[in-house]
């Protein structure tokens, strides 16, 4: 038997069969070349996307606090930290 060690999502002990999901095909990520004069515009688009994603994560965090619990809502706080 192999023992797995990591950070738990909740307290307690569980036993059972593990399911290992292996993706054999890695999706292709398209590459787009831009001109030097387009760099500033693309950076602004990226910053706008970060801002919008952060606003959505804040809204979800606040809603989760109201409708669930602060502990449950912390996943959205973690998303904000990553952003």
mmCIF file of the N, C-alpha and C atoms, coordinates in Angstrom:
data_MODEL
# 
_entry.id   MODEL 
# 
loop_
_atom_site.group_PDB 
_atom_site.id 
_atom_site.type_symbol 
_atom_site.label_atom_id 
_atom_site.label_alt_id 
_atom_site.label_comp_id 
_atom_site.label_asym_id 
_atom_site.label_entity_id 
_atom_site.label_seq_id 
_atom_site.pdbx_PDB_ins_code 
_atom_site.Cartn_x 
_atom_site.Cartn_y 
_atom_site.Cartn_z 
_atom_site.occupancy 
_atom_site.B_iso_or_equiv 
_atom_site.pdbx_formal_charge 
_atom_site.auth_seq_id 
_atom_site.auth_comp_id 
_atom_site.auth_asym_id 
_atom_site.auth_atom_id 
_atom_site.pdbx_PDB_model_num 
ATOM 1   N N  . UNK A 1 1  ? 0.850   -1.178 0.000   1.00 0.00 ? 1  UNK A N  1 
ATOM 2   C CA . UNK A 1 1  ? 0.000   0.000  0.000   1.00 0.00 ? 1  UNK A CA 1 
ATOM 3   C C  . UNK A 1 1  ? 0.893   1.238  0.000   1.00 0.00 ? 1  UNK A C  1 
ATOM 4   N N  . UNK A 1 2  ? 0.537   2.205  -0.826  1.00 0.00 ? 2  UNK A N  1 
ATOM 5   C CA . UNK A 1 2  ? 1.308   3.434  -0.919  1.00 0.00 ? 2  UNK A CA 1 
ATOM 6   C C  . UNK A 1 2  ? 0.629   4.503  -0.070  1.00 0.00 ? 2  UNK A C  1 
ATOM 7   N N  . UNK A 1 3  ? 1.396   5.196  0.752   1.00 0.00 ? 3  UNK A N  1 
ATOM 8   C CA . UNK A 1 3  ? 0.864   6.266  1.591   1.00 0.00 ? 3  UNK A CA 1 
ATOM 9   C C  . UNK A 1 3  ? 1.106   7.598  0.893   1.00 0.00 ? 3  UNK A C  1 
ATOM 10  N N  . UNK A 1 4  ? 0.028   8.371  0.730   1.00 0.00 ? 4  UNK A N  1 
ATOM 11  C CA . UNK A 1 4  ? 0.134   9.688  0.125   1.00 0.00 ? 4  UNK A CA 1 
ATOM 12  C C  . UNK A 1 4  ? 0.119   10.739 1.224   1.00 0.00 ? 4  UNK A C  1 
ATOM 13  N N  . UNK A 1 5  ? 0.944   11.752 1.082   1.00 0.00 ? 5  UNK A N  1 
ATOM 14  C CA . UNK A 1 5  ? 1.042   12.807 2.088   1.00 0.00 ? 5  UNK A CA 1 
ATOM 15  C C  . UNK A 1 5  ? 0.790   14.146 1.389   1.00 0.00 ? 5  UNK A C  1 
ATOM 16  N N  . UNK A 1 6  ? 0.039   15.016 2.056   1.00 0.00 ? 6  UNK A N  1 
ATOM 17  C CA . UNK A 1 6  ? -0.225  16.324 1.467   1.00 0.00 ? 6  UNK A CA 1 
ATOM 18  C C  . UNK A 1 6  ? -0.981  17.202 2.434   1.00 0.00 ? 6  UNK A C  1 
ATOM 19  N N  . UNK A 1 7  ? -1.514  18.276 1.924   1.00 0.00 ? 7  UNK A N  1 
ATOM 20  C CA . UNK A 1 7  ? -2.293  19.211 2.729   1.00 0.00 ? 7  UNK A CA 1 
ATOM 21  C C  . UNK A 1 7  ? -3.754  18.812 2.612   1.00 0.00 ? 7  UNK A C  1 
ATOM 22  N N  . UNK A 1 8  ? -4.416  18.644 3.748   1.00 0.00 ? 8  UNK A N  1 
ATOM 23  C CA . UNK A 1 8  ? -5.807  18.194 3.698   1.00 0.00 ? 8  UNK A CA 1 
ATOM 24  C C  . UNK A 1 8  ? -6.757  19.352 3.421   1.00 0.00 ? 8  UNK A C  1 
ATOM 25  N N  . UNK A 1 9  ? -7.844  19.029 2.743   1.00 0.00 ? 9  UNK A N  1 
ATOM 26  C CA . UNK A 1 9  ? -8.889  20.016 2.492   1.00 0.00 ? 9  UNK A CA 1 
ATOM 27  C C  . UNK A 1 9  ? -9.847  20.101 3.670   1.00 0.00 ? 9  UNK A C  1 
ATOM 28  N N  . UNK A 1 10 ? -9.876  19.055 4.499   1.00 0.00 ? 10 UNK A N  1 
ATOM 29  C CA . UNK A 1 10 ? -10.717 19.048 5.695   1.00 0.00 ? 10 UNK A CA 1 
ATOM 30  C C  . UNK A 1 10 ? -10.117 18.060 6.683   1.00 0.00 ? 10 UNK A C  1 
ATOM 31  N N  . UNK A 1 11 ? -10.550 18.142 7.912   1.00 0.00 ? 11 UNK A N  1 
ATOM 32  C CA . UNK A 1 11 ? -9.982  17.278 8.942   1.00 0.00 ? 11 UNK A CA 1 
ATOM 33  C C  . UNK A 1 11 ? -10.556 15.867 8.826   1.00 0.00 ? 11 UNK A C  1 
ATOM 34  N N  . UNK A 1 12 ? -9.865  14.909 9.393   1.00 0.00 ? 12 UNK A N  1 
ATOM 35  C CA . UNK A 1 12 ? -10.360 13.538 9.417   1.00 0.00 ? 12 UNK A CA 1 
ATOM 36  C C  . UNK A 1 12 ? -9.482  12.602 8.620   1.00 0.00 ? 12 UNK A C  1 
ATOM 37  N N  . UNK A 1 13 ? -9.890  11.356 8.622   1.00 0.00 ? 13 UNK A N  1 
ATOM 38  C CA . UNK A 1 13 ? -9.159  10.305 7.912   1.00 0.00 ? 13 UNK A CA 1 
ATOM 39  C C  . UNK A 1 13 ? -10.126 9.631  6.963   1.00 0.00 ? 13 UNK A C  1 
ATOM 40  N N  . UNK A 1 14 ? -9.629  9.246  5.815   1.00 0.00 ? 14 UNK A N  1 
ATOM 41  C CA . UNK A 1 14 ? -10.473 8.541  4.854   1.00 0.00 ? 14 UNK A CA 1 
ATOM 42  C C  . UNK A 1 14 ? -9.676  7.390  4.262   1.00 0.00 ? 14 UNK A C  1 
ATOM 43  N N  . UNK A 1 15 ? -10.377 6.334  3.965   1.00 0.00 ? 15 UNK A N  1 
ATOM 44  C CA . UNK A 1 15 ? -9.749  5.217  3.266   1.00 0.00 ? 15 UNK A CA 1 
ATOM 45  C C  . UNK A 1 15 ? -10.606 4.892  2.056   1.00 0.00 ? 15 UNK A C  1 
ATOM 46  N N  . UNK A 1 16 ? -9.987  4.368  1.068   1.00 0.00 ? 16 UNK A N  1 
ATOM 47  C CA . UNK A 1 16 ? -10.721 3.986  -0.126  1.00 0.00 ? 16 UNK A CA 1 
ATOM 48  C C  . UNK A 1 16 ? -9.794  3.885  -1.311  1.00 0.00 ? 16 UNK A C  1 
ATOM 49  N N  . UNK A 1 17 ? -10.367 3.567  -2.437  1.00 0.00 ? 17 UNK A N  1 
ATOM 50  C CA . UNK A 1 17 ? -9.583  3.442  -3.655  1.00 0.00 ? 17 UNK A CA 1 
ATOM 51  C C  . UNK A 1 17 ? -9.333  4.831  -4.239  1.00 0.00 ? 17 UNK A C  1 
ATOM 52  N N  . UNK A 1 18 ? -8.123  5.058  -4.678  1.00 0.00 ? 18 UNK A N  1 
ATOM 53  C CA . UNK A 1 18 ? -7.771  6.332  -5.306  1.00 0.00 ? 18 UNK A CA 1 
ATOM 54  C C  . UNK A 1 18 ? -8.054  6.241  -6.792  1.00 0.00 ? 18 UNK A C  1 
ATOM 55  N N  . UNK A 1 19 ? -8.466  7.335  -7.356  1.00 0.00 ? 19 UNK A N  1 
ATOM 56  C CA . UNK A 1 19 ? -8.693  7.424  -8.794  1.00 0.00 ? 19 UNK A CA 1 
ATOM 57  C C  . UNK A 1 19 ? -7.643  8.353  -9.367  1.00 0.00 ? 19 UNK A C  1 
ATOM 58  N N  . UNK A 1 20 ? -6.891  7.870  -10.301 1.00 0.00 ? 20 UNK A N  1 
ATOM 59  C CA . UNK A 1 20 ? -5.846  8.666  -10.924 1.00 0.00 ? 20 UNK A CA 1 
ATOM 60  C C  . UNK A 1 20 ? -6.299  9.042  -12.335 1.00 0.00 ? 20 UNK A C  1 
ATOM 61  N N  . UNK A 1 21 ? -6.495  10.316 -12.549 1.00 0.00 ? 21 UNK A N  1 
ATOM 62  C CA . UNK A 1 21 ? -6.944  10.818 -13.849 1.00 0.00 ? 21 UNK A CA 1 
ATOM 63  C C  . UNK A 1 21 ? -5.731  11.302 -14.614 1.00 0.00 ? 21 UNK A C  1 
ATOM 64  N N  . UNK A 1 22 ? -5.451  10.648 -15.715 1.00 0.00 ? 22 UNK A N  1 
ATOM 65  C CA . UNK A 1 22 ? -4.296  11.010 -16.527 1.00 0.00 ? 22 UNK A CA 1 
ATOM 66  C C  . UNK A 1 22 ? -4.792  11.526 -17.876 1.00 0.00 ? 22 UNK A C  1 
ATOM 67  N N  . UNK A 1 23 ? -4.384  12.728 -18.193 1.00 0.00 ? 23 UNK A N  1 
ATOM 68  C CA . UNK A 1 23 ? -4.723  13.305 -19.491 1.00 0.00 ? 23 UNK A CA 1 
ATOM 69  C C  . UNK A 1 23 ? -3.577  12.983 -20.438 1.00 0.00 ? 23 UNK A C  1 
ATOM 70  N N  . UNK A 1 24 ? -3.880  12.216 -21.465 1.00 0.00 ? 24 UNK A N  1 
ATOM 71  C CA . UNK A 1 24 ? -2.833  11.791 -22.390 1.00 0.00 ? 24 UNK A CA 1 
ATOM 72  C C  . UNK A 1 24 ? -2.513  12.863 -23.425 1.00 0.00 ? 24 UNK A C  1 
ATOM 73  N N  . UNK A 1 25 ? -3.525  13.635 -23.756 1.00 0.00 ? 25 UNK A N  1 
ATOM 74  C CA . UNK A 1 25 ? -3.304  14.669 -24.751 1.00 0.00 ? 25 UNK A CA 1 
ATOM 75  C C  . UNK A 1 25 ? -3.319  16.038 -24.087 1.00 0.00 ? 25 UNK A C  1 
ATOM 76  N N  . UNK A 1 26 ? -2.268  16.771 -24.269 1.00 0.00 ? 26 UNK A N  1 
ATOM 77  C CA . UNK A 1 26 ? -2.184  18.122 -23.721 1.00 0.00 ? 26 UNK A CA 1 
ATOM 78  C C  . UNK A 1 26 ? -2.778  19.066 -24.755 1.00 0.00 ? 26 UNK A C  1 
ATOM 79  N N  . UNK A 1 27 ? -3.767  19.864 -24.336 1.00 0.00 ? 27 UNK A N  1 
ATOM 80  C CA . UNK A 1 27 ? -4.364  20.775 -25.320 1.00 0.00 ? 27 UNK A CA 1 
ATOM 81  C C  . UNK A 1 27 ? -3.323  21.754 -25.859 1.00 0.00 ? 27 UNK A C  1 
ATOM 82  N N  . UNK A 1 28 ? -3.453  22.042 -27.123 1.00 0.00 ? 28 UNK A N  1 
ATOM 83  C CA . UNK A 1 28 ? -2.510  22.961 -27.760 1.00 0.00 ? 28 UNK A CA 1 
ATOM 84  C C  . UNK A 1 28 ? -2.865  24.397 -27.396 1.00 0.00 ? 28 UNK A C  1 
ATOM 85  N N  . UNK A 1 29 ? -1.869  25.144 -27.049 1.00 0.00 ? 29 UNK A N  1 
ATOM 86  C CA . UNK A 1 29 ? -2.051  26.560 -26.734 1.00 0.00 ? 29 UNK A CA 1 
ATOM 87  C C  . UNK A 1 29 ? -1.579  27.351 -27.945 1.00 0.00 ? 29 UNK A C  1 
ATOM 88  N N  . UNK A 1 30 ? -2.487  28.124 -28.481 1.00 0.00 ? 30 UNK A N  1 
ATOM 89  C CA . UNK A 1 30 ? -2.130  28.876 -29.681 1.00 0.00 ? 30 UNK A CA 1 
ATOM 90  C C  . UNK A 1 30 ? -1.193  30.031 -29.328 1.00 0.00 ? 30 UNK A C  1 
ATOM 91  N N  . UNK A 1 31 ? -0.335  30.324 -30.235 1.00 0.00 ? 31 UNK A N  1 
ATOM 92  C CA . UNK A 1 31 ? 0.609   31.443 -30.077 1.00 0.00 ? 31 UNK A CA 1 
ATOM 93  C C  . UNK A 1 31 ? 0.265   32.494 -31.112 1.00 0.00 ? 31 UNK A C  1 
ATOM 94  N N  . UNK A 1 32 ? 0.277   33.723 -30.647 1.00 0.00 ? 32 UNK A N  1 
ATOM 95  C CA . UNK A 1 32 ? 0.008   34.837 -31.548 1.00 0.00 ? 32 UNK A CA 1 
ATOM 96  C C  . UNK A 1 32 ? 1.168   35.810 -31.441 1.00 0.00 ? 32 UNK A C  1 
ATOM 97  N N  . UNK A 1 33 ? 1.761   36.120 -32.558 1.00 0.00 ? 33 UNK A N  1 
ATOM 98  C CA . UNK A 1 33 ? 2.845   37.097 -32.578 1.00 0.00 ? 33 UNK A CA 1 
ATOM 99  C C  . UNK A 1 33 ? 2.243   38.488 -32.731 1.00 0.00 ? 33 UNK A C  1 
ATOM 100 N N  . UNK A 1 34 ? 2.766   39.417 -31.955 1.00 0.00 ? 34 UNK A N  1 
ATOM 101 C CA . UNK A 1 34 ? 2.307   40.797 -32.067 1.00 0.00 ? 34 UNK A CA 1 
ATOM 102 C C  . UNK A 1 34 ? 3.502   41.691 -32.401 1.00 0.00 ? 34 UNK A C  1 
ATOM 103 N N  . UNK A 1 35 ? 3.182   42.827 -32.921 1.00 0.00 ? 35 UNK A N  1 
ATOM 104 C CA . UNK A 1 35 ? 4.225   43.792 -33.263 1.00 0.00 ? 35 UNK A CA 1 
ATOM 105 C C  . UNK A 1 35 ? 4.612   44.587 -32.020 1.00 0.00 ? 35 UNK A C  1 
ATOM 106 N N  . UNK A 1 36 ? 5.787   45.172 -32.060 1.00 0.00 ? 36 UNK A N  1 
ATOM 107 C CA . UNK A 1 36 ? 6.263   45.942 -30.912 1.00 0.00 ? 36 UNK A CA 1 
ATOM 108 C C  . UNK A 1 36 ? 5.307   47.062 -30.526 1.00 0.00 ? 36 UNK A C  1 
ATOM 109 N N  . UNK A 1 37 ? 4.680   47.678 -31.501 1.00 0.00 ? 37 UNK A N  1 
ATOM 110 C CA . UNK A 1 37 ? 3.776   48.784 -31.178 1.00 0.00 ? 37 UNK A CA 1 
ATOM 111 C C  . UNK A 1 37 ? 2.440   48.304 -30.604 1.00 0.00 ? 37 UNK A C  1 
ATOM 112 N N  . UNK A 1 38 ? 2.224   46.992 -30.545 1.00 0.00 ? 38 UNK A N  1 
ATOM 113 C CA . UNK A 1 38 ? 0.994   46.437 -29.970 1.00 0.00 ? 38 UNK A CA 1 
ATOM 114 C C  . UNK A 1 38 ? 1.176   45.969 -28.528 1.00 0.00 ? 38 UNK A C  1 
ATOM 115 N N  . UNK A 1 39 ? 2.403   45.984 -28.043 1.00 0.00 ? 39 UNK A N  1 
ATOM 116 C CA . UNK A 1 39 ? 2.700   45.463 -26.711 1.00 0.00 ? 39 UNK A CA 1 
ATOM 117 C C  . UNK A 1 39 ? 1.941   46.225 -25.621 1.00 0.00 ? 39 UNK A C  1 
ATOM 118 N N  . UNK A 1 40 ? 1.979   47.539 -25.644 1.00 0.00 ? 40 UNK A N  1 
ATOM 119 C CA . UNK A 1 40 ? 1.296   48.330 -24.608 1.00 0.00 ? 40 UNK A CA 1 
ATOM 120 C C  . UNK A 1 40 ? -0.205  48.038 -24.574 1.00 0.00 ? 40 UNK A C  1 
ATOM 121 N N  . UNK A 1 41 ? -0.805  47.910 -25.748 1.00 0.00 ? 41 UNK A N  1 
ATOM 122 C CA . UNK A 1 41 ? -2.238  47.611 -25.821 1.00 0.00 ? 41 UNK A CA 1 
ATOM 123 C C  . UNK A 1 41 ? -2.530  46.243 -25.218 1.00 0.00 ? 41 UNK A C  1 
ATOM 124 N N  . UNK A 1 42 ? -1.685  45.268 -25.507 1.00 0.00 ? 42 UNK A N  1 
ATOM 125 C CA . UNK A 1 42 ? -1.884  43.917 -24.973 1.00 0.00 ? 42 UNK A CA 1 
ATOM 126 C C  . UNK A 1 42 ? -1.689  43.883 -23.456 1.00 0.00 ? 42 UNK A C  1 
ATOM 127 N N  . UNK A 1 43 ? -0.734  44.647 -22.956 1.00 0.00 ? 43 UNK A N  1 
ATOM 128 C CA . UNK A 1 43 ? -0.527  44.721 -21.504 1.00 0.00 ? 43 UNK A CA 1 
ATOM 129 C C  . UNK A 1 43 ? -1.750  45.339 -20.840 1.00 0.00 ? 43 UNK A C  1 
ATOM 130 N N  . UNK A 1 44 ? -2.311  46.370 -21.443 1.00 0.00 ? 44 UNK A N  1 
ATOM 131 C CA . UNK A 1 44 ? -3.524  46.990 -20.897 1.00 0.00 ? 44 UNK A CA 1 
ATOM 132 C C  . UNK A 1 44 ? -4.689  46.005 -20.905 1.00 0.00 ? 44 UNK A C  1 
ATOM 133 N N  . UNK A 1 45 ? -4.814  45.201 -21.968 1.00 0.00 ? 45 UNK A N  1 
ATOM 134 C CA . UNK A 1 45 ? -5.870  44.180 -22.025 1.00 0.00 ? 45 UNK A CA 1 
ATOM 135 C C  . UNK A 1 45 ? -5.688  43.157 -20.908 1.00 0.00 ? 45 UNK A C  1 
ATOM 136 N N  . UNK A 1 46 ? -4.439  42.739 -20.665 1.00 0.00 ? 46 UNK A N  1 
ATOM 137 C CA . UNK A 1 46 ? -4.144  41.783 -19.603 1.00 0.00 ? 46 UNK A CA 1 
ATOM 138 C C  . UNK A 1 46 ? -4.490  42.356 -18.233 1.00 0.00 ? 46 UNK A C  1 
ATOM 139 N N  . UNK A 1 47 ? -4.087  43.602 -17.996 1.00 0.00 ? 47 UNK A N  1 
ATOM 140 C CA . UNK A 1 47 ? -4.391  44.255 -16.725 1.00 0.00 ? 47 UNK A CA 1 
ATOM 141 C C  . UNK A 1 47 ? -5.894  44.400 -16.519 1.00 0.00 ? 47 UNK A C  1 
ATOM 142 N N  . UNK A 1 48 ? -6.630  44.707 -17.590 1.00 0.00 ? 48 UNK A N  1 
ATOM 143 C CA . UNK A 1 48 ? -8.088  44.817 -17.506 1.00 0.00 ? 48 UNK A CA 1 
ATOM 144 C C  . UNK A 1 48 ? -8.707  43.453 -17.180 1.00 0.00 ? 48 UNK A C  1 
ATOM 145 N N  . UNK A 1 49 ? -8.161  42.400 -17.754 1.00 0.00 ? 49 UNK A N  1 
ATOM 146 C CA . UNK A 1 49 ? -8.666  41.049 -17.479 1.00 0.00 ? 49 UNK A CA 1 
ATOM 147 C C  . UNK A 1 49 ? -8.409  40.676 -16.024 1.00 0.00 ? 49 UNK A C  1 
ATOM 148 N N  . UNK A 1 50 ? -7.222  41.007 -15.496 1.00 0.00 ? 50 UNK A N  1 
ATOM 149 C CA . UNK A 1 50 ? -6.929  40.759 -14.083 1.00 0.00 ? 50 UNK A CA 1 
ATOM 150 C C  . UNK A 1 50 ? -7.907  41.515 -13.187 1.00 0.00 ? 50 UNK A C  1 
ATOM 151 N N  . UNK A 1 51 ? -8.149  42.768 -13.526 1.00 0.00 ? 51 UNK A N  1 
ATOM 152 C CA . UNK A 1 51 ? -9.049  43.601 -12.730 1.00 0.00 ? 51 UNK A CA 1 
ATOM 153 C C  . UNK A 1 51 ? -10.461 43.015 -12.716 1.00 0.00 ? 51 UNK A C  1 
ATOM 154 N N  . UNK A 1 52 ? -10.947 42.622 -13.884 1.00 0.00 ? 52 UNK A N  1 
ATOM 155 C CA . UNK A 1 52 ? -12.290 42.049 -13.971 1.00 0.00 ? 52 UNK A CA 1 
ATOM 156 C C  . UNK A 1 52 ? -12.377 40.731 -13.194 1.00 0.00 ? 52 UNK A C  1 
ATOM 157 N N  . UNK A 1 53 ? -11.375 39.887 -13.336 1.00 0.00 ? 53 UNK A N  1 
ATOM 158 C CA . UNK A 1 53 ? -11.358 38.613 -12.614 1.00 0.00 ? 53 UNK A CA 1 
ATOM 159 C C  . UNK A 1 53 ? -11.330 38.845 -11.107 1.00 0.00 ? 53 UNK A C  1 
ATOM 160 N N  . UNK A 1 54 ? -10.568 39.832 -10.655 1.00 0.00 ? 54 UNK A N  1 
ATOM 161 C CA . UNK A 1 54 ? -10.496 40.148 -9.224  1.00 0.00 ? 54 UNK A CA 1 
ATOM 162 C C  . UNK A 1 54 ? -11.839 40.655 -8.714  1.00 0.00 ? 54 UNK A C  1 
ATOM 163 N N  . UNK A 1 55 ? -12.510 41.489 -9.497  1.00 0.00 ? 55 UNK A N  1 
ATOM 164 C CA . UNK A 1 55 ? -13.830 41.987 -9.097  1.00 0.00 ? 55 UNK A CA 1 
ATOM 165 C C  . UNK A 1 55 ? -14.815 40.830 -8.960  1.00 0.00 ? 55 UNK A C  1 
ATOM 166 N N  . UNK A 1 56 ? -14.793 39.910 -9.908  1.00 0.00 ? 56 UNK A N  1 
ATOM 167 C CA . UNK A 1 56 ? -15.693 38.761 -9.852  1.00 0.00 ? 56 UNK A CA 1 
ATOM 168 C C  . UNK A 1 56 ? -15.375 37.875 -8.650  1.00 0.00 ? 56 UNK A C  1 
ATOM 169 N N  . UNK A 1 57 ? -14.092 37.657 -8.370  1.00 0.00 ? 57 UNK A N  1 
ATOM 170 C CA . UNK A 1 57 ? -13.700 36.832 -7.220  1.00 0.00 ? 57 UNK A CA 1 
ATOM 171 C C  . UNK A 1 57 ? -14.116 37.503 -5.914  1.00 0.00 ? 57 UNK A C  1 
ATOM 172 N N  . UNK A 1 58 ? -13.984 38.839 -5.822  1.00 0.00 ? 58 UNK A N  1 
ATOM 173 C CA . UNK A 1 58 ? -14.434 39.562 -4.614  1.00 0.00 ? 58 UNK A CA 1 
ATOM 174 C C  . UNK A 1 58 ? -15.937 39.407 -4.416  1.00 0.00 ? 58 UNK A C  1 
ATOM 175 N N  . UNK A 1 59 ? -16.701 39.549 -5.517  1.00 0.00 ? 59 UNK A N  1 
ATOM 176 C CA . UNK A 1 59 ? -18.154 39.396 -5.428  1.00 0.00 ? 59 UNK A CA 1 
ATOM 177 C C  . UNK A 1 59 ? -18.530 37.983 -4.982  1.00 0.00 ? 59 UNK A C  1 
ATOM 178 N N  . UNK A 1 60 ? -17.864 36.989 -5.546  1.00 0.00 ? 60 UNK A N  1 
ATOM 179 C CA . UNK A 1 60 ? -18.139 35.603 -5.151  1.00 0.00 ? 60 UNK A CA 1 
ATOM 180 C C  . UNK A 1 60 ? -17.759 35.362 -3.690  1.00 0.00 ? 60 UNK A C  1 
ATOM 181 N N  . UNK A 1 61 ? -16.644 35.953 -3.265  1.00 0.00 ? 61 UNK A N  1 
ATOM 182 C CA . UNK A 1 61 ? -16.202 35.816 -1.873  1.00 0.00 ? 61 UNK A CA 1 
ATOM 183 C C  . UNK A 1 61 ? -17.243 36.397 -0.924  1.00 0.00 ? 61 UNK A C  1 
ATOM 184 N N  . UNK A 1 62 ? -17.696 37.605 -1.213  1.00 0.00 ? 62 UNK A N  1 
ATOM 185 C CA . UNK A 1 62 ? -18.705 38.249 -0.352  1.00 0.00 ? 62 UNK A CA 1 
ATOM 186 C C  . UNK A 1 62 ? -20.013 37.458 -0.337  1.00 0.00 ? 62 UNK A C  1 
ATOM 187 N N  . UNK A 1 63 ? -20.424 36.969 -1.494  1.00 0.00 ? 63 UNK A N  1 
ATOM 188 C CA . UNK A 1 63 ? -21.661 36.179 -1.566  1.00 0.00 ? 63 UNK A CA 1 
ATOM 189 C C  . UNK A 1 63 ? -21.515 34.875 -0.787  1.00 0.00 ? 63 UNK A C  1 
ATOM 190 N N  . UNK A 1 64 ? -20.366 34.221 -0.922  1.00 0.00 ? 64 UNK A N  1 
ATOM 191 C CA . UNK A 1 64 ? -20.133 32.966 -0.201  1.00 0.00 ? 64 UNK A CA 1 
ATOM 192 C C  . UNK A 1 64 ? -20.134 33.187 1.313   1.00 0.00 ? 64 UNK A C  1 
ATOM 193 N N  . UNK A 1 65 ? -19.587 34.321 1.770   1.00 0.00 ? 65 UNK A N  1 
ATOM 194 C CA . UNK A 1 65 ? -19.619 34.630 3.206   1.00 0.00 ? 65 UNK A CA 1 
ATOM 195 C C  . UNK A 1 65 ? -21.065 34.750 3.673   1.00 0.00 ? 65 UNK A C  1 
ATOM 196 N N  . UNK A 1 66 ? -21.894 35.454 2.882   1.00 0.00 ? 66 UNK A N  1 
ATOM 197 C CA . UNK A 1 66 ? -23.303 35.648 3.255   1.00 0.00 ? 66 UNK A CA 1 
ATOM 198 C C  . UNK A 1 66 ? -24.088 34.339 3.234   1.00 0.00 ? 66 UNK A C  1 
ATOM 199 N N  . UNK A 1 67 ? -23.859 33.528 2.198   1.00 0.00 ? 67 UNK A N  1 
ATOM 200 C CA . UNK A 1 67 ? -24.701 32.363 1.981   1.00 0.00 ? 67 UNK A CA 1 
ATOM 201 C C  . UNK A 1 67 ? -24.133 31.067 2.548   1.00 0.00 ? 67 UNK A C  1 
ATOM 202 N N  . UNK A 1 68 ? -22.835 31.035 2.828   1.00 0.00 ? 68 UNK A N  1 
ATOM 203 C CA . UNK A 1 68 ? -22.233 29.813 3.354   1.00 0.00 ? 68 UNK A CA 1 
ATOM 204 C C  . UNK A 1 68 ? -21.502 30.158 4.654   1.00 0.00 ? 68 UNK A C  1 
ATOM 205 N N  . UNK A 1 69 ? -20.194 30.206 4.588   1.00 0.00 ? 69 UNK A N  1 
ATOM 206 C CA . UNK A 1 69 ? -19.396 30.563 5.765   1.00 0.00 ? 69 UNK A CA 1 
ATOM 207 C C  . UNK A 1 69 ? -18.100 31.199 5.292   1.00 0.00 ? 69 UNK A C  1 
ATOM 208 N N  . UNK A 1 70 ? -17.419 31.862 6.221   1.00 0.00 ? 70 UNK A N  1 
ATOM 209 C CA . UNK A 1 70 ? -16.141 32.473 5.865   1.00 0.00 ? 70 UNK A CA 1 
ATOM 210 C C  . UNK A 1 70 ? -15.144 31.405 5.426   1.00 0.00 ? 70 UNK A C  1 
ATOM 211 N N  . UNK A 1 71 ? -15.168 30.269 6.116   1.00 0.00 ? 71 UNK A N  1 
ATOM 212 C CA . UNK A 1 71 ? -14.240 29.196 5.759   1.00 0.00 ? 71 UNK A CA 1 
ATOM 213 C C  . UNK A 1 71 ? -14.488 28.714 4.330   1.00 0.00 ? 71 UNK A C  1 
ATOM 214 N N  . UNK A 1 72 ? -15.750 28.573 3.957   1.00 0.00 ? 72 UNK A N  1 
ATOM 215 C CA . UNK A 1 72 ? -16.079 28.146 2.594   1.00 0.00 ? 72 UNK A CA 1 
ATOM 216 C C  . UNK A 1 72 ? -15.701 29.227 1.581   1.00 0.00 ? 72 UNK A C  1 
ATOM 217 N N  . UNK A 1 73 ? -15.813 30.474 1.988   1.00 0.00 ? 73 UNK A N  1 
ATOM 218 C CA . UNK A 1 73 ? -15.535 31.592 1.091   1.00 0.00 ? 73 UNK A CA 1 
ATOM 219 C C  . UNK A 1 73 ? -14.041 31.809 0.870   1.00 0.00 ? 73 UNK A C  1 
ATOM 220 N N  . UNK A 1 74 ? -13.218 31.237 1.721   1.00 0.00 ? 74 UNK A N  1 
ATOM 221 C CA . UNK A 1 74 ? -11.781 31.476 1.632   1.00 0.00 ? 74 UNK A CA 1 
ATOM 222 C C  . UNK A 1 74 ? -11.166 31.002 0.321   1.00 0.00 ? 74 UNK A C  1 
ATOM 223 N N  . UNK A 1 75 ? -11.826 30.087 -0.391  1.00 0.00 ? 75 UNK A N  1 
ATOM 224 C CA . UNK A 1 75 ? -11.294 29.661 -1.677  1.00 0.00 ? 75 UNK A CA 1 
ATOM 225 C C  . UNK A 1 75 ? -11.213 30.846 -2.642  1.00 0.00 ? 75 UNK A C  1 
ATOM 226 N N  . UNK A 1 76 ? -12.193 31.751 -2.530  1.00 0.00 ? 76 UNK A N  1 
ATOM 227 C CA . UNK A 1 76 ? -12.175 32.928 -3.413  1.00 0.00 ? 76 UNK A CA 1 
ATOM 228 C C  . UNK A 1 76 ? -11.120 33.926 -2.968  1.00 0.00 ? 76 UNK A C  1 
ATOM 229 N N  . UNK A 1 77 ? -10.838 33.968 -1.678  1.00 0.00 ? 77 UNK A N  1 
ATOM 230 C CA . UNK A 1 77 ? -9.734  34.801 -1.179  1.00 0.00 ? 77 UNK A CA 1 
ATOM 231 C C  . UNK A 1 77 ? -8.417  34.276 -1.740  1.00 0.00 ? 77 UNK A C  1 
ATOM 232 N N  . UNK A 1 78 ? -8.286  32.960 -1.823  1.00 0.00 ? 78 UNK A N  1 
ATOM 233 C CA . UNK A 1 78 ? -7.083  32.367 -2.397  1.00 0.00 ? 78 UNK A CA 1 
ATOM 234 C C  . UNK A 1 78 ? -6.964  32.719 -3.884  1.00 0.00 ? 78 UNK A C  1 
ATOM 235 N N  . UNK A 1 79 ? -8.097  32.709 -4.593  1.00 0.00 ? 79 UNK A N  1 
ATOM 236 C CA . UNK A 1 79 ? -8.084  33.110 -5.997  1.00 0.00 ? 79 UNK A CA 1 
ATOM 237 C C  . UNK A 1 79 ? -7.600  34.549 -6.148  1.00 0.00 ? 79 UNK A C  1 
ATOM 238 N N  . UNK A 1 80 ? -8.061  35.411 -5.248  1.00 0.00 ? 80 UNK A N  1 
ATOM 239 C CA . UNK A 1 80 ? -7.619  36.809 -5.286  1.00 0.00 ? 80 UNK A CA 1 
ATOM 240 C C  . UNK A 1 80 ? -6.121  36.915 -5.069  1.00 0.00 ? 80 UNK A C  1 
ATOM 241 N N  . UNK A 1 81 ? -5.590  36.130 -4.147  1.00 0.00 ? 81 UNK A N  1 
ATOM 242 C CA . UNK A 1 81 ? -4.148  36.170 -3.883  1.00 0.00 ? 81 UNK A CA 1 
ATOM 243 C C  . UNK A 1 81 ? -3.368  35.743 -5.124  1.00 0.00 ? 81 UNK A C  1 
ATOM 244 N N  . UNK A 1 82 ? -3.883  34.750 -5.848  1.00 0.00 ? 82 UNK A N  1 
ATOM 245 C CA . UNK A 1 82 ? -3.198  34.306 -7.055  1.00 0.00 ? 82 UNK A CA 1 
ATOM 246 C C  . UNK A 1 82 ? -3.230  35.360 -8.151  1.00 0.00 ? 82 UNK A C  1 
ATOM 247 N N  . UNK A 1 83 ? -4.365  36.072 -8.215  1.00 0.00 ? 83 UNK A N  1 
ATOM 248 C CA . UNK A 1 83 ? -4.473  37.151 -9.208  1.00 0.00 ? 83 UNK A CA 1 
ATOM 249 C C  . UNK A 1 83 ? -3.512  38.271 -8.865  1.00 0.00 ? 83 UNK A C  1 
# 
